[in-house]
């Protein structure tokens, strides 16, 4: 039993770290996208580069789709780690009534890792859409 506990503890730490790293990567990707798209649109709008409006819009949409796919993929990977963490918590009996830590967690933690892949990144996607839309509109002002 002691060996199983140590193994589960090690796996819990590993997957928790991976989950945290993926979540940090999602935030960093969003921040990089915002910086990149603002710099690129500032350059495009400054008329240093002579590009038609259609190409500018195509560029904006393509970049948004690429960033959305990257963020979605990272969130899906982080949820895979979250599911493993949840299974380890179940195995340790953290949800069992009267268990050692059963009163520590709310019921919503029982579904940790099983939510929609889009739910966890919705605010990131909203930021991507708002920034991109604002900059597309700036092309016509």
C-alpha positions as CSV (number, residue, x, y, z in Angstrom):
1,X,0.0,0.0,0.0
2,X,2.8,2.4,0.8
3,X,4.4,1.8,-2.6
4,X,1.1,2.5,-4.3
5,X,0.7,5.7,-2.3
6,X,4.2,6.9,-3.3
7,X,3.6,6.1,-6.9
8,X,0.3,7.9,-6.9
9,X,1.9,10.9,-5.2
10,X,4.6,11.0,-7.8
11,X,2.1,10.7,-10.7
12,X,-0.1,13.4,-9.1
13,X,2.9,15.8,-8.9
14,X,3.9,15.0,-12.5
15,X,0.5,15.6,-13.9
16,X,-0.2,18.6,-11.8
17,X,3.0,20.2,-13.0
18,X,2.2,19.3,-16.7
19,X,-1.4,20.7,-16.2
20,X,0.0,24.0,-14.7
21,X,2.6,24.3,-17.5
22,X,0.0,23.8,-20.2
23,X,-2.3,26.5,-18.6
24,X,0.7,28.9,-18.4
25,X,1.4,28.2,-22.1
26,X,-2.2,29.0,-23.0
27,X,-1.9,32.4,-21.3
28,X,1.5,33.1,-22.8
29,X,0.2,32.2,-26.3
30,X,-2.7,34.6,-25.9
31,X,-0.3,37.4,-24.8
32,X,2.1,36.7,-27.7
33,X,-0.8,36.8,-30.1
34,X,-2.1,40.1,-28.9
35,X,1.4,41.6,-29.0
36,X,2.1,40.2,-32.5
37,X,-1.2,41.1,-34.0
38,X,-1.0,44.7,-32.7
39,X,2.6,45.2,-34.1
40,X,1.7,43.7,-37.4
41,X,-1.5,45.7,-37.8
42,X,0.3,48.9,-36.8
43,X,2.8,48.2,-39.5
44,X,0.1,47.4,-42.0
45,X,-1.9,50.4,-41.1
46,X,1.1,52.7,-41.2
47,X,1.1,52.3,-45.0
48,X,4.7,51.1,-45.0
49,X,3.5,48.0,-46.7
50,X,1.1,48.4,-49.6
51,X,-1.4,45.5,-49.2
52,X,-5.0,45.4,-50.3
53,X,-7.7,45.3,-47.6
54,X,-8.7,41.8,-48.7
55,X,-5.2,40.5,-48.0
56,X,-5.2,42.3,-44.6
57,X,-8.5,40.7,-43.6
58,X,-7.4,37.3,-44.9
59,X,-4.2,37.7,-42.8
60,X,-6.1,38.6,-39.7
61,X,-8.6,35.7,-40.0
62,X,-5.8,33.2,-40.8
63,X,-3.7,34.3,-37.8
64,X,-6.8,34.1,-35.5
65,X,-7.6,30.6,-36.7
66,X,-4.0,29.5,-36.2
67,X,-3.9,30.9,-32.6
68,X,-7.3,29.4,-31.8
69,X,-6.1,26.0,-32.9
70,X,-2.9,26.3,-30.8
71,X,-4.8,27.4,-27.7
72,X,-7.5,24.7,-28.2
73,X,-4.8,22.0,-28.6
74,X,-3.0,23.1,-25.4
75,X,-6.2,23.2,-23.5
76,X,-7.2,19.7,-24.6
77,X,-3.8,18.4,-23.4
78,X,-4.2,20.2,-20.1
79,X,-7.6,18.6,-19.6
80,X,-6.1,15.2,-20.3
81,X,-3.8,15.8,-17.3
82,X,-6.7,17.1,-15.3
83,X,-8.6,13.9,-15.9
84,X,-5.6,11.9,-14.6
85,X,-5.4,14.1,-11.5
86,X,-9.1,13.6,-10.9
87,X,-8.7,9.8,-11.2
88,X,-5.8,9.8,-8.8
89,X,-8.0,11.9,-6.4
90,X,-10.7,9.3,-6.7
91,X,-8.3,6.5,-6.1
92,X,-7.0,8.2,-3.0
93,X,-10.6,8.4,-1.8
94,X,-10.8,12.2,-1.7
95,X,-14.4,12.2,-2.8
96,X,-15.7,9.4,-0.5
97,X,-18.1,10.5,2.2
98,X,-16.4,10.6,5.5
99,X,-13.0,10.3,3.8
100,X,-10.0,12.2,5.1
101,X,-10.4,15.2,2.8
102,X,-14.0,14.7,1.6
103,X,-15.2,18.0,3.0
104,X,-12.3,20.0,1.6
105,X,-13.5,19.9,-2.0
106,X,-16.8,21.2,-3.5
107,X,-18.8,18.8,-5.7
108,X,-17.7,20.7,-8.8
109,X,-14.2,19.4,-8.3
110,X,-15.4,15.9,-9.0
111,X,-15.7,16.9,-12.7
112,X,-12.2,18.4,-12.9
113,X,-10.9,17.7,-16.4
114,X,-14.2,16.6,-17.9
115,X,-15.5,20.0,-18.9
116,X,-15.7,21.1,-22.5
117,X,-12.4,21.9,-24.2
118,X,-13.8,25.3,-25.2
119,X,-15.1,26.3,-21.7
120,X,-11.7,26.7,-20.2
121,X,-10.4,28.9,-23.0
122,X,-13.5,30.9,-23.8
123,X,-12.2,34.1,-22.4
124,X,-9.0,33.7,-24.5
125,X,-11.0,33.2,-27.6
126,X,-13.1,36.2,-26.9
127,X,-10.0,38.3,-26.5
128,X,-8.6,37.0,-29.8
129,X,-11.9,37.8,-31.6
130,X,-12.2,41.3,-30.1
131,X,-8.6,42.2,-30.8
132,X,-8.8,40.9,-34.4
133,X,-12.1,42.5,-35.1
134,X,-10.9,45.9,-33.7
135,X,-7.9,45.8,-35.9
136,X,-9.9,44.7,-39.0
137,X,-12.2,47.7,-38.4
138,X,-9.1,49.9,-38.0
139,X,-8.2,49.1,-41.6
140,X,-11.2,51.0,-42.8
141,X,-11.0,54.1,-40.6
